[in-house]
Amino acid sequence: MELALLGGPPVRKKPLSDWPVFSREEEESLLEVLRSRAWGGYSAEVKEFEEAFARLHGVRHAISCCNGTVALELALRALKLECGEEVIVPPITFISTATAVMICHGVPVFADIDPATLNLSPAAVRASITPRTRAIIAVHFGGHPADVDALRALAVRHDLTLIEDAAHAHGAAWQGTPVGNFGSAATFSFQAFKLATAGEGGAVLTNSSALAEKVWSYCNLGRHKDGGWYGHFTLGSNYRLTGFQAAILSAQLKRLPEQTRVRQENVRYFREQVRSLRGLTLPEDDPRVSNHPHYLLTLRYEPEAFGGVDRDLFLRALQAEGIPAQPTYPYPLYRNPLFRKRSLPPCGCGKWSAPQDYESLSLPESERVCKDGIWLEHLMFLGTRQEVDDIVAAFEKIQQRADKLLQLQESFHALAAHSRV
Ligand SMILES: *Cc1c(COP(=O)(O)O)cnc(C)c1O
């Protein structure tokens, strides 16, 4: 059969699973909030959702807020960073992990990743610690918890705060303990593509009552829980989640364990099926991860096994076959224009300076995964085995006809270069 990119029939004609998932449960919860007339952030729905989300992670406090970016900012604000203090972050993450630091007047310091998990490499973190380091933000990338044992040991030894960015890791667990229990705080996102979603939304989890009070206050215009609606004690803003969002999220949380189980089962099956395929490497199954929600599965692509066809053309061919695989980030975070000297520092006090020249920085493992990584997103593993079989069939089909694709490669690059200008 001819490749779909060359006019043949695609392996898969039907789209993979829809996202987000909803049912009567979400519809009815929304109507209940509507009829209750308690639509805002002080509705009982919000409190109920917070309690359920805290319970899911075995953490004492959850404070919901309007998105995952703000959740990071709230958790960092509680640190009271002095201008120019450093926070170690990975370069393979969403921008908020680094901008939250800068918004709080701290300096993000990028440490390289462990190629096996795309999470912060503890050795790289250790090498990045200076007398100005205050904190580490560990992103549980793709739902795979970071090596919190090693990172926690470093944090204790150097008197640093560990914060978990768990935007990919709803319900994930490490050595039997859910995420949210390893740092001073953990932050979550409920943005439209995340594993539980209300379109937008976020939360901070913490076991510290003092930190929970601070975060709640920043999120609620500096109020105290027992200080009345007109009592404002700290500088805060209004970052509340609404009753409607909380209602959807409570319904989403109920379906999360079953969705996670389906993804785990499909990923296990996928592993078996691709084992014999050359040129596509999956991350090893890590026995320390006791619950992996599989937000993103990263494969490493070797062009040599596909007759020299490069990753981006391979992905085009795969998408034409009906498999919407994606490339990893186009470059590590530090190469974003935001980090060019012209636009720094974030405040004018003169104390802010970065120990890294972001523009010329090149952390090898982070660079590499931007070139050879392929993402399979969570919804691709939410269906039946048939869908997994289709993904594997598309890989095989392209591999067998790689020579025909290679003939296209030059024109493909000429076209891509043309469309960039
Ligand atoms: C999505 C995401 C965020 C931010 O969440 P928003 O709700 O979109 O603001 C933060 N960190 C990571 C790693 C994310 O993927």
The ligand as an SDF file (V2000), in Angstrom:
LIG
                    3D

 15 15  0  0  0  0  0  0  0  0999 V2000
    0.4800   23.4330   31.4320 C   0  0  0  0  0  0  0  0  0  0  0  0
    1.7010   23.6480   32.2440 C   0  0  0  0  0  0  0  0  0  0  0  0
    1.8400   24.7070   33.1520 C   0  0  0  0  0  0  0  0  0  0  0  0
    0.9160   25.8780   33.1930 C   0  0  0  0  0  0  0  0  0  0  0  0
   -0.3860   25.6590   33.2550 O   0  0  0  0  0  0  0  0  0  0  0  0
   -1.5070   26.6580   32.6980 P   0  0  0  0  0  0  0  0  0  0  0  0
   -2.7040   26.1580   33.4220 O   0  0  0  0  0  0  0  0  0  0  0  0
   -1.5860   26.4630   31.2190 O   0  0  0  0  0  0  0  0  0  0  0  0
   -1.1560   28.0520   33.0690 O   0  0  0  0  0  0  0  0  0  0  0  0
    2.9500   24.7450   33.9690 C   0  0  0  0  0  0  0  0  0  0  0  0
    3.9120   23.8120   33.8830 N   0  0  0  0  0  0  0  0  0  0  0  0
    3.8380   22.7990   33.0080 C   0  0  0  0  0  0  0  0  0  0  0  0
    4.9370   21.7900   32.9760 C   0  0  0  0  0  0  0  0  0  0  0  0
    2.7470   22.6960   32.1350 C   0  0  0  0  0  0  0  0  0  0  0  0
    2.7130   21.7100   31.2320 O   0  0  0  0  0  0  0  0  0  0  0  0
  1  2  1  0
  2  3  1  0
  2 14  2  0
  3  4  1  0
  3 10  2  0
  4  5  1  0
  5  6  1  0
  6  7  2  0
  6  8  1  0
  6  9  1  0
 10 11  1  0
 11 12  2  0
 12 13  1  0
 12 14  1  0
 14 15  1  0
M  END
$$$$
